[in-house]
């Protein structure tokens, strides 16, 4: 998403709308995690740290529609509003319905709202289909025949593909500080399978995600996964809010990728300020998913790749795995 400049009045209107949703139309109190979320968006997204949140009263849909007259800011504000029901670990259908009321008040629709409705009302399969339909074309461009061919090849790769594995294992020999060597060390230090190795996530689904961690400087614990997805969502031209939500769903709400409840996913890992800052950093960067042939940059220094994609102030995390992901340790994220 490209960043927008928000006026103080627009900022107040969006914060007031989020308060209306989070308090369920003032039926329940605003929780500390809601306040922290609003602080993060105020400071990093809207960039009005001088605003006293306590002075902003909740605003119902009709008043929001009257205040938010600029179409571009109104549409973006609605996208941000879809995040509100995810702030607490348990996604509230009441809050999702309140968000829907804001969309109806201005006569707009969005895929993020459709996705939220499915998640909040426990239509997880529909939510997954919606997510896949919108996001997979960014990772698997091409028509249906091309996508099917690539999907079949990826299925084979997850069972082990020595040719692909050899290509990625050779990255160990590239110079220290190069993108390829950092990618190799990122995986080996965490005990993650490289693409082509048995048990891997196929390269076309995992590599850009892993490179987001590596380039943006987010680790692979729950908080880092949430931040990496927020960064990726902020950088995307379309469907960015849905991408940002996936990190919350899996590592804060404990939903989406839990295989129908067969695997326990972590809950309660949202760090609101970090989420907002990661999303803002993503908006200032160039998207990694828009046609980047990353394999051509294996020998390029990481610093040079970061500069090209306008990624600043990033930590080098490839040699700093979380304790639970040290090579050889069981990996709770898989």
N, C-alpha and C positions, 0 to 999 in steps of 0.2 A: 504494500500500500504506500502511496506517496504521502508524506506528512502534510498536514493542513495547519494553517495558522488559526488559532481559536481566540475569539474575543473573550473578555471576562464574562460577558452576559451569556454567550454560548456555553462557556465552561460551566457556569452556574446551572444552566438549564439541563445539561447532560447529567451533572452530579445530582441534581434534584430528581431527575427521572430514575436514576439508579437507586437513590434512596427510597423512592416510592416502591420500587420492586423489592428491594432487600428487606424493607419493613412490612412487606405484604400489605400495601396500602395503609401503613401506619398501624397495623394490627399487632406487630411484634417490635421489640426494640432493635436498633441497629447494633450489630455485634462488633467487637474489636477488629475482627478480620475484615469486615466491611469497611470500617474506617481506614484501615491500612490499605485496602484496595483503592479506595477513593483518593487517598494521599498519593499513592503511586501514580495513578492516572493524572491527577492534578499537576504533579511535579514533572513527569516525564512525557506524557502524551499531550496534555493541554498547555503545559509550561506556564502555569500561573501559581507558583508556590506561595504567593502572598495571600491567596484566597483562604479565608477562615471557613473551614468546612462546617463548623457548628452553626454558622449563620445561614446556611442554605437549607431551606425547608423542602420536604418532599413535594414533587410536582406530578399531578395526575396526567393522563394522556392528552386530554383536551387542551390543557394549559401548555403542555409541551408542543403540541401541534401549532398553537398560536405563536409561541415564542421562536421556534426553530424554523425560520422562513427560508433560509438558504438551502436549496436542494442538496448540494454536495455535503454540507455539514450535517444536515438532517439525516441523510442516508448513512453517513459514517457514525453518527451518534447512535442510530438504531443498531448498527453492527456491534458497537461497544456495549450496548444495553443487553445484547444476547449473552454476554459473559456473566451477568449478575447472578443467575441461578446456579452457576457452577462454583461460586465463591465458597460456599459451605461444602463440606465433603459430600453431603447427601443432596442431590439435585432435587429442587422443590418443584413439583408440578404447578403449585399455586403461583410461584414466581414466574414460571414459564408462561402461564396464561396471562399474567400481567404484562409481560414483555409483548406478547401477541396483541394485547390491547393497544399498545403504543403504535405498533405497525398498522393496525386497523385505523387508528385515529388520523394517520397521515396518508393512508391508502397505498402503502408500500408492502412489498414482499421481499424475502431474501432466502437463499439456501441455508444460511446460518440459523434463521428462525425455524425453517422446516426441520433442520437437524436437531435443534434444541427441543422442539415439540416431540419428536420421536424419542429422544433420550429421556426427557422428563416423564413421559407417559409410558415408558418401558417398552417401546417398540424398537428394541435394539437392532434387530435384523434390518428393519427399514432404515434406521440410522446409519448402519454400516454400509448398506447399499447406496444411500445418498452420499456418504463420504467417499466411497470408492468411485462412484460415477463422476464426482467433481474433481477429485484430487489425482486419481491414477493417470488420467491423460497427461498430467504434467510430468510424470515419471516414465510413462510408456507412450510417447507420442506416436501418431500414426493411426491409420484406420483400423477397423475391427479385425481384418485378416492379419495385419502386422502385429497387433496387440495379442491376438491368440497365439501366433507363432512364438512371440517373445515370452508369453506366459508359460507355454509348454517347455521352452528352453530353461526358464527359471526353475520350474518344477524339477527338471533333471539336475540342475545345478545344486539344489539343496540336498540332493542325495550324493553329491560329490562329482566334481568335474576336474580331473587332473590338469587339463590344459589351462583352464581359468585359474585354478589354484596356483599353478607354477608361475603365471604372470604376476600374481599378487605376492607370492613368496619372494620373487626376485626384487621386490621393492626394498628389501632389507639391504641390498647392496648399493642403493642410491646414497648420495651425500647426506650427512646429518643436516637437518634444517630444511631439506627439500620436502615438498608436499608428499611424495610417495613414501619416503622413509618415515615421515611422521605418521602417515596412515598405517604403515606396517606396525610401527611401535605402539600406536593407539590400540590396535587389536591384540597384539601379542602381550602387552603389559596387563591386559584385562582378561586374558584367557578367552577372548572372542575368536570364533572361527573366521578366517579370511574368506572372501568370496571364492567359491569353487571347492572349499574344504567341506568335508562331511558335516552336516548339521548347520551350515551357514544360512544366513538370510541372503537370497540372491542379490547380486551387485546392483541391479537396477532399482531395487527397493531399499537397499541399505546404504549404499555408498554415499549418496548425497546427504542422507541423514547423518551419517558418521562424519562426513566432511563439514557439516554445519557445526557439530560439536567441536571439531578440531579447529576450524577457522574462527568461529565466534568465541571460542574459549569456554565452553560449558562442559562440565564433567558429566559422567554417566550414572550418577546417583539419581534419586527421584527428583530432587530440586533441579538438577542439571538437565534432566529430560524435559521437564516442564519449561525451563528457560529456553532450551534449544528449539522447541516447537513454537514458543512465542516469538523468538527471533525469526524463524523461518516464515511464520505467518505474517509478521510485519513486513517482510521483504517481498511477499508475493503480490502480483498485480491483481489477481482474482482469487477468491475463495480463501483469502488469508486468515480470516477469522475462524473458519472451520479447521484449518491446519493448526492454529494456535490452541484450539479447544482440545485437540487430540491428546496433547500432553497433560492437560488438566484431567481429562476423563480417565486416562490410564493410571496416572500417578498421584491424583488428588481425590478424584471421585470413585476410583476403583471400578470403573466400568469399561465398556467398549471392547477391549481386547482380552476379556476374561474368559473367553471360550464357554459362554453360557454358565459361568459360575464354577467351572471345574478348577480354575486356578485363582488363588487369592492375590489380588493386586493391592498395592499400598494405598492408604487413604490419608488425607490430611497433610499433604506436603506442599501446599501452595505457600510461597513466599511472595505476597502481593507486590512489594516494591521491586523485587527482582523480576517478576513477571512483566510489570509495566516497563521497566528499563530495558528488558530484553526485546519487547515488542517495539519500543521506540528505536533501539539500535537497529533492528531489522528494517524499519521504515527508512532509515538513513543509508542503508546499504543497497547493493545491487543483488537481485535475486539469483541464487545458485541454480534454480530449476529451469531457467529460461534459455535452454539450448547450450549450456556449458558442457563441453567435452572434457571432463576432468582428467581423463587419462593422458591427454596431451600436455598436461601440466605437472606430471609426476616429478619431473626434474626441476621444476620451478621452486625457488625458495618460498616458504610459507609466507614470509613477510611481503613478498612481491604479490602473491595471490591476494592476500588481505587488502593490500593497497588498491588493487584493481577492482575489488568488490566493495571498496569503501567500508571496510570493517576495522574499526579503531579500538584501542584499549582492550585487546583480547589477551587472555592468559594462555600460555602454552600448556595444554592439559594432557598431551599424549603420553608423557612419562609420569603422570600423577593420577593413577587410577584410585577410585574409592577403595577402602580397605576390603570390602566384601567382594571386590572384583579383581583382586590381585591374581596374576596368572596362576592357574591351577586351583583357585578357590571356586566353590559353587557359585553360579551367577544367578542371583534372584531376579534379574531383569529379563531372563529368558523363559 
